[in-house]
């Protein structure tokens, strides 16, 4: 598959684009709002064509596009790509709220193109294995998940721009919400505390409780203010699962711990390239005409929790999640 990349974001430069070379696919075009920037990026990564606008790339002969643009631009450029009949692999979060994610999904469905959210950790072998063995835990009753990052450039960049969809909920909180949903299903209601103590203009620390049927719960936490940490703990009546560096493991080896009655097992996973795996899955979905595991509907369910956590903080009460 020939891919185009809309934007020269750091995740494209450091992670996604270098990973494509390890697959059977190729990035043949890069676009930026600055032709000079696009040409520099193309030279660095050996890309044959550079465009000074996103629209120029969409009018070229690529098969699909990868979109690592700021969150608030995902919907616009996903739809424009769909108008050109191009399949879209869009960085997480797919949209800035649940309504926008639904609109993007319907728009791409109407134009018969595949839309996949690049929620990379969902395709990582460790995550897939943890989900596979969750039945060994008996009745899963709770999840505790968090993603904290201490940003060095504070408070600069798109993460701190409310007009571009900044804030820790959309940047890292969606991982914790996603993993809670993976093991517990869909929450019925949530309550949350959203804070911006430094008055950056976006939330920089969030804690929430998700309530599920049968009294099951999840606690999710995220921040831009605390020391780097990623964790996922899944508790069941027969045991528990625990993983550190639970979401953006990179290309390093990883592991999780399984604690059952009288048994403690550590499963280890060799180094893999998660971005290459993600791309391979995307291409498979396109070629088979299948709906991705992380499609717009899945993204909308996670973003509905984001929306409800913000509303809960505004009104100081539990907020029901739309069915």
PyMOL commands that set and color helices and strands:
alter all, ss='L'
color gray80, all
select helices_A, chain A and resi 10-20+35-45+54-58+71-83+98-110+120-123+125-132+134-137+158-160+162-164+168-184+213-215+274-288+296-315
alter helices_A, ss='H'
color red, helices_A
select strands_A, chain A and resi 2-6+26-31+49-51+64-67+87-91+115-118+140-148+189-195+205-211+217-223+229-236+239-244+254-260+263-269+319-320
alter strands_A, ss='S'
color yellow, strands_A
deselect
rebuild
show_as cartoon
